[in-house]
């Protein structure tokens, strides 16, 4: 059964629920049952061996858990003689037997079903006389990894979540990122390390602070499996949504990962991996979501710990917390003398330019650029994500730039690289093909300026090109007779008093001398002006689109006049025809 057919079959369980459940509640039943059937199928081949091991260790009075894990050949087990198909043999006791079966899983699996609040759904299905029918429907599909690969299973989960999100008016994009966007990001963070990653037995860590259902971690693992099956990627993550967390944890469990590395909770207010550092990181934090709920904890860390905490460089405005995740990832980078790190993060346009010199956003950009951490920014097409049609950007950040990239930032405009989807999914109408991904990765790997169809698609800048000084231009206050008013006290005594109503600011590029700029751009227009150097601030912004703008000259005026004349003549002829 292919992925679409499998998703459709699982979704057909909704037909049983209709009437007893609202549409927006279908996911509360279907998602945990899908996970349960997957785990049930994974453990089926070793079931007899596990029960034999359990009986043996109980007879000897030995704690059985470590032996059951080894017998199961997984990082989890179930010690019950029951499985889902055996439950079908006792319709009258389906509820009690299902609870017994769930309770016989190892602790990490029980936690997954607690996050789904599965017991409450079992009770509700039992009262509605639906429990047996729903369980039976799931026994009709084989979800063993030999039949349904981990990659296919991930796609099935994404399809189901998307449908539930649409029915409940939630944003599916909060739970997962389009697969082709993740593939692009994975290629970009691994590209310069292919030689190292192909070394037999190499072990590397990867972390996602906004893990969702685990798609980013899974695809990174698939990439490494394809390139070097002998390498191992240890996965870490944190997720706030209970259902997404449960699915991510189940997925990691089946992949043989240590699910203790997948933490539940809010990454910003309660870092589940405090003090840890990672080789690679990926994240798609929520766009434009305010962080008021965690403001107290974040501000406290910023003020009390400064650069020893996660938020030392500055805090963005409360209305958009995406740059807090950027800072969080920076704090998780492995020190350079321990091998360093590289990460990719998806952000909207706001972190590129929001906030003037001295603002939290500008100070964060300043920290990233002055420490030479930003490797590249890739502008993606609009309509790429499930819950928004806005422009999005992938930032590639590292503290171990190759020599030829030091002091430089590459901007790649991939906004024209897309193909139309056969069927829109929410706001997602476009997708990247394998060829588009290969082209973007090639542009990144070559690290050269490039054009396509006469338009720039890759440009390279010095870090300082994005910096500027905001200077304060003062002009003197004058009395009614037009004479300059002089200060009367302190340092200002005898000097022209500034008129706050005439005060203005100018942004001077960092690589330009302030006095030269002032003499050229300001004094010819206001000869009595001066600079208040005490108020000068350094700012950084990345005006991405401006660097790819190509001026198209308007048509000659004569051509426009000729078009207007032809149109006027046509209208006159039509009017004359009507009057005749």
N, C-alpha and C positions, 0 to 999 in steps of 0.2 A: 504494500500500500504506500503510495507516495505521500509527501508531506501534506499537500492540499486535501487529498482524500481522507487522510488520517484526521486532520483538523476538522473536516466536515463531519466525519463519523462521531468524533468526540462532542462536537457542537450539537449533534442531534439529541444528546441527553437533555438539552433544553426543552425538547418536545414533552418529555416526561414531567418537567418542572413547571411548565406553563399552567397558570391558575393558582398553584400553591406558593409560587415564588414570583416576585416582581422580576422583570427583565434584568434590572440592574443588580439583582442578587444571584443570578445564575453562576457567576464566577466563584462564589463562596462554596459551591458544591463541586463544580466541574474541575477547578484547578487542583484542590487537594486530592480528589479521586484520581486525577491523571497522574499526579506524583505518586500516590499509593500504588497504582497499577504498575508504574515504571519500576518502583523499588521491589514490588512483588515478583515481577518478571526477572529482574536482575538476580535475585536470590534463589530463584527456582532450581537451577542446576545443582546447587550445593545444599539444598534443604535437608536431605536425608543425612548427609555428613554432619551438618550442624546439630541435628537432633541426637545423633549417635554420640557426638562429642559432649553434648550437654548431659546426657544420661551417665556417661562415663565419669565426668568430673563431679556430678552430684553424688554418685556412689562413693567417690573418693573423698568427698567433702572439701573439694578445691573450688575457689572462686572461678567460674567458668568463662567470664567475659573475654579475656585475651585469647583463649583457645577457640572460642566461637568466632571471633574475628578472623583468625587464621583459617579456620575451616570454611568460612563463608567466602574467603578470597577477596573480601571487600573491606572498606573502612567502617562497615556497619553490619549488623546481623539482625535476625528475628528468631527468637527462641521458642515460638509457638508451633505446635504441630499443625496449626491451621494455615491456609493461604486463601486467597480470594475465591478460587474455584471450590475449595472444600466448604467455604461458608455457604455456598449455594445448596448444599445438601441438608441444611437445617433452617428452613425458612422461618419457623416459629421463633428461633432464638438468634436471628441475624444480628440484632442490636447488641446483645450481650457478647456474642462471639466476635463481632467486629471490634468492640472495645477491648476485648481480651487480646486480639491479634495486634492491635495498635500498641497496646501496653507492653507487648513482648519485644518490641524493637529496642535497639540500643538507644542511649540517652539523646544523642544528637538528632536521631530521626524523630523521637518523641517531641523534641523542641520544635521541629518543623511543623508538626501537626498542631501543636499548641499555638504557633503563630497564625496558622490558618483558622484557629478557633473551631477545629474540626468536630470536637465532641458536641458542640452546640448544633452544628448542622446535622450530625447523625441523629440526635434527639428529634430535631425538627422533621427530618425525613421519615423517621419512625412513626411520629404522630400523624403524618400525612399519608401513611401506608405506601411510601415511595422507596424506602430504603432497600428492599430486596430488588426491585426493578432497576434502580440506578446501579447498584453493585453488579447485578447480572450483566447490564449493558457494558460495563467496563471489562468484565471477564472475557468478552467477545473479541478483544484486540490483544495482540501480542506486542508488548513494548520492550522486549529484550533488546539490548544493544546490537545483537546480530541482525535483528530485523529493522530496528529504527536506531540509526547512529546518534551519537550525542549532538552532532550538528543539526540533524533533522529534528531531534527532540527540542532543541533550542528554538528552532523556527516554529514548531507547533505551539510551544508556550507563547511565543510572541504573537502569533496569529490569534490565539485564544484571548490573551490579555487585551489586544487591540479591539477585538469585538466587544469584550466586557466594558472597556473604557468608553467606547462609543455609546453603548446602551445606557451607561450611568453618567454620561456627560463629563467624564473625567478626561484627563489628557494622557493619552497612551504614551506620549513622548517622555513622560516622567519615569516610565518603567524601562524603556529600552531605546537604543539608538539604532538607526538603520544599519544593516549588516555591511553594506558596501562602504559606508563612512568609517566603520570600525576597521575594515580591511585596509583602507587607505592609511589610517592612523597607525596601525600595527606595522605596515610596511615602512612607514616613515621613521618610526622609533627604532626599528631593527636594522634598517638599511646599511648603516655604517659599521654594524657589528656582525655581519654575516660570517666573516672568517672566524671570529671568536665563538659565535654560537654554534658553528659546525664542529667544534672540538668535542670528541666523545666524552661523555660523562659530565659535561658542564652543567652547573646548577645556577639558575638565576631567579630572582624574585620579581613579581609584578603586582601592582596594587591599584585598586580602583576605589576611591572614597565615596563614590556615588554608584554603587555596583548594580543597582536595578536587579534584573534577573540573571546577571552574570555574563551577558553577551560579550562584553569587551574582554573579559578574562578568558572566556572560552575560545574566542577567535584568535587571541594571542597564542593560546596553547596549540590550536590547530596549525597555525603558521609554523610554530617551532617543530611540531611533529612532522610536518611536510618537509622541512628543511634539514632537520636533524633528529631522527627518532630517538637517538641516544641521549639527547639533552633533556633536562628537566626544568620546567618552569613552576615554581612554587607560588601559588596564588593567594592574595590577601584582598579583603574588601570590607566595606561597611555599607549598610543600607537602612534607610529609615522606614520604608513602607513594609509592613509585616508580610504581606503576600509575596511581594517581590523578593524579600529576604528569604522566605521559605523556599521559593523556587530556586533561587541562586544557591542556597545551601544544599538542596537536594541534588542539583546539577553537579556541584563540586564533590559531593559525597560519591556519586556514581563514577566520577572521573578519578577517584582515588586521592583527591586532595585532602589535606587536613582541614576539616570544616571548622575547627576552632579558630582558623584564620579569618573566617567570615563573621563579622560582628554586627549585631543589631544596634541601631541608635543613630542619633544626629551627630554627624562627623564634626560639625562646627562647634557644638557646645560640649560634646563628650567624645573626644578622640579615642576610638577603640584600639588604636595601635600607637599609643603614646611612646615616644622615644625610639621608635623603629624607623629604619631607612630602607629604601628599595632601589633595585637596579633600574626598573622601568615602571612607569605609571601611565594610566589612561583615565580620562574622566569626561563626562558630559553632564556638568552641573545644570540645575534648572536655570533657564534664562529669565532675567528680570523679576525674580522672586524676592520679596523683602525678607530681611533677616531680623525683624523686630522680636520674634519669639525668643531668639537666642542672643539678643543684643547685650543683655546684662553680663552673660558669661564671656562673650567675645571682647567687650570693652574692658572687662576686668583683666583678661589675659593680656590684652594690648598694653594697658596701663601698668600692670604689676610686673610683667615679664619682658616687655619690649622685644628686642631681637633674640632673647633667649626663649621666647615663646614663638607662636606661629604668625602673629600679626604685627610684628615690629614695624615694618615699613610704613604702615598707615591703614586706615579703614575706609572703605567706599561708603557712599550714601546708603542709608537703610533700605531704600527702595529696590536695590539690586545687590544680591550677595554673591554673584558669580565670581568676583575677584577675590573673595575670601577663600574660595576653593583653590584658586591659583596660588595664593599665599600658603595655604595648607600643604599643597603639593611641593612647593619650594622647601618647606620645612622637613619634608620627607626624603629629600635628595641625599643619597649616600655621599659622604665627603669625597673630594677628588682623590685624596691619597688612599682611599679604599675602593677606587674604581669609578666613582662618580655615577651619575644617573642621567636618564633622558625621559621626558614625558610629553604626551600630547593631551591637550585639553580643548574642548569645543566651547567657544564663546560667541555671543552675538556681537554686533558692532559697537555697542556701548563702551566696553573696556578699552577700545582703541583710542578714544578721544574724549570721553566724558570727564568733566572736571578740569578747571584751570590750574595754573601753577600753584603749588602749595596744597592742593586738595588731596584727599586720600587716594583717589584714583591715579592722579598724576604722580604722587610719591611712590605708588606701587610700580608704575611703569618705569619711573626713574631708577628704582632699586633693581628691576630686572635688566634694564639696558646698561646702566653704569657698572653692573657686575658681569656684563657680557654673557647673560644667560639665555637670551632669545636667539634661537637659530633661524627660525622661519615662521611666517604666517601664510596660510593658504586660504584664500577666499573661495568659499563653495557657492554653488548655484542657489538661488532662492527655491522655496518649495521642496526642500530636501528632507525635512523632518515631519513627523506625524502630527505635531501639535502647533506648528508655527510655519508661516511662509516666509519669514524674514531672512535676511542675509546672515550667514553664519561663517565663522572663521576657526580654523584649526591652528593653534599655537604649538610649535615644537620648541621645547625648552630643555637645555642641558647645561651642566657645569663641566662638561668635558668636550668642548668644541675641538674639531680637528684644526691643525695649524692654519690651513687656508681659509677657515671661516672665522677666525678670531677677530673680534672688533667689528664684525659685519652682521647684517640681518638680510635675509632673502625674503622678498614678498612674491608670492605666486598667485596670479589671478586665474582661478579655475572656474569662474562664474559662467563661462560659456561651454564648459565641458559637461554635458549631460545628455541623457536620452529620455524621451517621454515614457512614463510607465503605461503598461497596457490598461491598468486599472488604478485609479487614485486610491490612496489609503489615508483618510483624514485630510490633512493639509499637504501630504506628500504626493506630489505629481511628477517629480523628476527623480532620476537615479543615475549613479555613476556606473558605467560599464567597466569591464575588466581593462579595456583599452584606455579609458579615461584615467583609471587608477595608475596604470603603467606609465602613462604620459606624465602625470603629476610627479610620480616617484622619480622618473627620469630627469625631469627639470630640477627637482630637489638634489638628486645625486650628482648632476653635472655642475651645479652651483655656478651657472652662467646666466647673463642677461639674454632673454630670448623674445622673439616676436612670432605671432601667428596671424596670418591674413592682414599684415600691416599694423597690428596692434600689439603692444607689449604684454607678455604673459608672465615674465620673470624679471624682477629687478633686484639689484643688490645695493645696499646702503651701508654707510658707517653708522654705528650706534648713535653717534653725536648728531647725525642728521635729523633725528627726531626730537632733539632738545632745543629749548629756547629760554631766553630770559624775559620775564615780564617786568618792564621798567615803568616806574610811575613818573609821568610828566606833569610838573607843576607850573602854574602861571601865577603872576603876582595879583594880589588883591589891590584894587584901586579905589580911591575916595571919589566923592561926587565931582571933584574937579579933574579927575583922571590921573591924579598923582599916585605913585606906588606907595602902599602902606608898609611901613617897616615894623618889624617885631620889636617888642619893648623889654622882653625878659630873657634870661638864660642864654643858651646857644643861639637862639633866633634873634637876639638883640642887634639892631642895626641892619639886619638882612631883610630882603623882601618877604612879606608874609604871604604864604600860599592861599589861593582862593579855591576852596573845596569844590565850588560849583564849576570851576574850569579844569579841574583835575582830570587827567586822562591816562590811559595805559597803552603801551606798545609792546608787541612781542618781537624780540630780536633773536634770530637764529644763533645758536650757541657758537657756531664757527665764525660769526661776524663780530667785529669790534663794536661795542656799544656806542662809544663816542662817535665813531665814523658814521654809524647808522643814524645817530641823533642829528648830526650836522647835515646829513643828506636828506633825511625824510621828515624831520620835524622843524628845525630852525628856519628853513626858508618860508614856512607858513606861519610860525609863531615865534618871532625873534626874541621875545622876552621869556621864553620857556627855559626850564632847567630840569635835570633829573634828580629825584630824591633817591640816592643810592641805597639808603637804609631800607627802602621798601622793595628792592629788587628781589624777585623770586625766580628760581629755576623750575621749569616745567617740561614735561615730555608728553607728546601725543603722536599717534601713528595714523596720519590721514590716508588710509589705505587706498580708497577709491581715487583720490586726487592724483596719486602716482601712476594710475593707469588710464587717466582721462586723455582721450585723443580729440583735439579740437577739429570739428568738421565745419569748414567755412560755409556761410549761408549762400544760397543761389544768387547769382547776379541780379541786381534790381531790375534790369531790362527784361529778364526772363519772367520775373514775378509780375511786372506790369503787363507783359504780353498775355500771361495766363488770365489776369483780371479782365483784360479787355475782351478776350475770347468768351469768358464766362458771362460778362455783361451783354455782349452781343447775342449770346444764346438765350438769355433771359428775356431780352427785348423782343426777340423773334417769337418766343413762346407767348408773351403777352399780346403781341400783335395778332397772332394766330387765334387766340381766344376772343379778342375783340371783333375779329372779322366774322 
